Amino acid sequence: MDKLGTIRSFVDAATSLSFTAAARRLGIARGKVSRDIADLEQELGIRLFHRTTREVSLTEAGASYLETCQDILGKLRTDEARLVDLNKQNEGLLRILSVRSFGERHLALAAVAFREENPGIRISMELAPGTKTQLQLHDGGFDLGVCIAPVRSASAVVRKIADFSWILCASPAFARKMGSMRLKDIGTFPAIINPRYMQNGVCCFKRGSHTISTRLNVEIAITNYWAIRDILLTGFGLSILPSFCIKDDIRAGRLVRLLPEYSLEDDQVSAVYPHFQHVPAKAKRFTDFLSQRFDRTLTL
């Protein structure tokens, strides 16, 4: 008896509750499906289907056995995909969905460098608002997502790429206008925020073991950190920006860190795979590449 073939006949018949439909999908005769299931029932010593002249239905044992067989076939498909992937890990299309703020400059250049090291891999990258990345990952057929927001999906696999920090900053000219500002004064100055991450303008600062919440005076809201950074460079307002956007500006003196004695929550850039069972080797390879490229380079 072809055990795998009989299991496939059983699963198709059990899911459709039709021997005829199962035979049609499998491309075999209906009589072959009937014989396969009869052989399976004889081997197991149990009845898998209730049969009448008009319909078939699963017995309690049949329903239980269906779950087992679906699990077996699912694992087989996963292992087959993994073996195919091992043979093609350095070729094919890698589909990436990235949060725009990180992807626009950092990930785009990283993709070029990765492609030079892996010429057989083609890259398709879509940039999306950060809060949308996880929602679109499963539905869009992507191999990999790159997020800066916490990942809340229980069905996703998350790997840290690199740490970054949130920085309260402004231009040197604006900082001079502010004078010797204290934290309680921060709400008296104009602020620019990204409303996707800070809807109400409230932020929490830490100093030692103390946490202090304060509300910014939001005068401009823009859903792009690079646009906020460009506004700050004109000398208008203050903002809280991810260190990977402004690290070079801080070092060059184009922007300055405000209230450095206080800190905000650290965060991380993460790679997110949409499935537990099988992650393409090229997606893992790209994640390893990103981890090496950005290790300890995104924080101040």
C-alpha positions in Angstrom: 0.0 0.0 0.0 1.2 3.5 -0.9 0.7 5.0 2.6 1.3 8.6 1.6 -1.0 8.2 -1.4 -3.8 6.8 0.8 -3.4 9.6 3.3 -3.7 12.2 0.6 -6.8 10.4 -0.7 -8.3 10.4 2.8 -7.5 14.1 3.5 -9.0 15.2 0.3 -12.1 13.1 0.8 -12.5 14.1 4.4 -12.1 17.9 3.7 -14.6 17.8 0.8 -16.8 15.0 2.2 -16.9 13.7 -1.3 -14.9 10.8 -2.9 -15.8 12.1 -6.3 -14.4 15.6 -5.6 -11.3 14.1 -4.0 -10.7 12.0 -7.1 -11.1 15.0 -9.3 -8.6 17.1 -7.3 -6.1 14.3 -7.2 -6.5 13.4 -10.9 -7.3 9.7 -10.1 -10.4 7.5 -10.5 -13.1 7.6 -7.8 -12.7 3.9 -7.4 -9.0 4.4 -6.5 -10.0 6.9 -3.7 -12.5 4.3 -2.3 -9.9 1.5 -2.4 -7.3 3.8 -0.7 -9.7 4.6 2.2 -10.9 1.0 2.5 -7.2 -0.1 2.7 -6.6 2.6 5.3 -9.6 1.5 7.4 -8.5 -2.1 7.2 -5.0 -1.3 8.3 -6.1 0.9 11.2 -9.0 -1.4 12.2 -11.4 1.5 12.5 -14.1 3.1 10.4 -13.2 6.6 9.2 -16.4 7.5 7.3 -20.1 7.0 7.8 -21.4 6.1 4.3 -24.9 6.3 2.8 -26.1 6.1 -0.8 -26.1 10.0 -0.9 -23.3 11.2 1.3 -20.4 10.5 3.5 -19.4 12.0 6.8 -16.5 11.5 9.2 -16.7 9.3 12.2 -15.3 10.6 15.5 -12.1 8.6 14.8 -12.0 9.9 11.3 -12.1 13.5 12.5 -9.3 12.9 14.9 -7.3 11.1 12.2 -7.8 14.0 9.8 -6.1 16.4 12.2 -3.1 14.0 12.4 -2.9 13.6 8.6 -3.1 17.3 8.0 -0.3 17.9 10.4 1.8 15.2 8.7 1.2 16.7 5.2 1.8 20.2 6.5 5.2 19.3 8.0 6.0 17.4 4.8 5.3 20.5 2.7 7.3 22.7 5.0 10.3 20.3 4.9 10.0 20.1 1.1 10.0 23.9 0.9 13.0 24.1 3.2 15.0 21.6 1.1 14.1 23.5 -2.1 15.1 26.7 -0.4 18.4 25.3 0.7 19.2 24.6 -2.9 18.2 28.2 -3.9 19.2 30.2 -0.9 21.5 32.4 -3.0 19.0 33.1 -5.8 15.5 34.3 -6.4 13.3 37.3 -5.3 13.4 38.6 -1.7 10.3 40.6 -0.9 10.8 43.1 1.9 8.3 45.4 3.6 10.0 48.1 5.7 8.9 51.0 7.9 9.6 54.1 5.8 11.7 56.0 8.3 14.4 53.3 8.5 14.0 52.0 4.9 14.2 55.3 3.1 17.9 55.8 3.7 19.4 53.0 5.8 17.7 49.9 4.3 17.8 51.1 0.7 21.6 51.5 0.8 21.9 48.2 2.8 20.0 46.4 0.0 22.5 47.6 -2.6 25.4 46.4 -0.5 23.7 43.0 0.1 22.9 42.6 -3.6 26.6 43.1 -4.4 27.5 40.3 -2.1 24.6 38.1 -3.3 24.2 38.7 -7.1 21.7 35.9 -7.5 19.2 37.5 -5.2 16.8 40.1 -6.5 15.2 42.5 -4.1 11.7 44.0 -4.1 11.2 46.5 -1.3 8.0 48.4 -0.2 8.2 51.3 2.3 5.1 51.7 4.5 4.1 53.7 7.5 5.5 52.1 10.6 2.2 51.2 12.2 1.1 49.4 9.0 4.1 47.2 8.5 3.0 44.3 10.6 -0.6 44.4 9.3 0.6 44.2 5.7 3.3 41.6 6.2 1.0 38.6 6.3 -1.4 39.8 3.6 1.1 41.0 1.0 3.2 37.8 0.5 6.4 39.4 1.9 9.4 37.3 3.1 10.5 39.8 5.6 9.4 42.9 7.4 11.6 45.6 9.1 9.8 47.4 12.0 10.7 50.0 14.7 7.3 49.6 16.5 6.8 46.7 19.0 5.6 43.5 17.3 2.3 42.3 18.7 1.5 39.4 16.4 1.6 36.0 18.1 2.2 34.3 14.7 5.3 36.3 13.7 8.9 35.5 14.4 11.0 38.5 15.5 14.7 39.1 15.4 16.5 42.2 16.7 18.6 43.9 14.1 20.0 46.8 16.2 19.2 49.1 19.1 18.4 52.8 18.7 17.3 55.6 21.1 14.8 58.4 21.0 16.3 61.8 21.3 14.8 65.2 22.3 16.6 67.6 19.9 16.5 71.0 18.1 18.9 73.2 16.1 21.6 75.0 17.9 19.9 78.3 17.1 16.6 77.2 18.6 18.4 75.8 21.6 19.9 79.2 22.2 16.5 80.9 22.1 15.3 78.4 24.7 18.1 79.3 27.1 18.5 77.2 30.3 15.3 75.2 29.8 14.1 72.8 32.5 11.9 69.8 31.8 8.8 71.5 33.2 9.3 74.3 30.6 9.3 72.0 27.6 5.6 72.5 26.9 6.1 76.3 26.3 8.0 75.8 23.1 6.7 74.7 19.7 7.1 71.0 18.9 6.9 68.8 15.8 5.8 65.2 16.2 5.0 62.1 14.2 1.4 61.4 15.2 1.7 57.7 14.2 4.0 57.2 17.3 2.9 60.0 19.6 -0.8 60.8 19.0 -1.3 63.1 22.0 2.1 64.6 22.3 2.7 63.0 25.7 6.2 61.5 26.4 7.9 59.9 29.4 11.4 61.0 30.4 13.6 59.1 32.9 16.2 60.3 35.3 17.6 57.7 37.5 14.7 55.7 39.0 12.2 58.5 38.3 9.9 58.7 35.3 8.2 62.0 34.5 5.4 62.4 31.9 5.1 65.7 30.1 3.1 67.0 27.1 4.7 68.7 24.2 3.2 71.8 22.6 2.5 70.3 19.2 2.3 72.9 16.5 3.1 70.7 13.5 2.4 67.0 13.0 4.0 65.1 10.1 4.1 61.3 9.5 7.7 61.2 8.4 10.8 61.6 10.7 13.0 62.8 7.9 10.6 65.6 7.2 10.6 66.6 10.9 14.4 66.5 10.9 14.5 68.9 7.9 12.2 71.3 9.7 14.4 71.3 12.8 17.4 72.1 10.6 15.6 75.4 9.6 15.7 76.5 13.2 12.1 75.9 14.1 10.9 74.0 17.1 12.0 70.9 19.0 11.1 67.2 18.5 11.8 63.7 19.6 13.4 61.7 16.8 15.0 58.2 16.5 18.8 58.3 16.7 19.2 56.6 13.4 17.7 59.7 11.7 19.8 62.3 13.5 23.0 60.7 14.7 25.2 62.3 12.0 23.5 65.7 12.5 24.2 65.6 16.3 27.9 64.7 15.6 28.2 67.4 13.0 26.6 70.0 15.3 23.6 70.6 13.0 21.3 69.5 15.8 21.8 69.4 19.5 20.4 67.1 22.2 18.2 68.9 24.7 18.1 68.0 28.4 20.7 65.2 28.1 20.4 64.4 31.8 17.0 62.9 30.9 16.5 59.8 28.7 13.6 58.3 26.8 12.9 54.6 26.2 15.4 52.8 24.1 14.0 50.8 21.2 15.1 48.4 18.4 14.9 47.9 14.7 13.5 44.4 14.2 13.2 41.9 11.4 9.9 40.2 11.4 9.1 36.9 9.6 5.5 36.2 8.9 5.5 32.5 9.7 7.0 30.2 12.3 7.2 27.1 10.1 9.5 28.1 7.3 11.6 31.2 6.8 13.4 31.5 3.4 17.1 31.1 3.7 17.6 34.4 1.8 15.5 36.2 4.3 17.7 34.9 7.2 20.8 35.8 5.2 19.6 39.3 4.7 18.7 39.7 8.4 22.2 38.5 9.4 23.7 41.0 7.0 21.6 43.8 8.5 22.6 42.8 12.1 26.3 42.9 11.2 25.9 46.2 9.2 24.0 48.1 11.9 25.5 46.5 15.1 26.0 49.4 17.6 25.8 52.0 14.8 22.3 53.4 15.3 22.7 54.8 18.9 24.5 58.0 19.9 
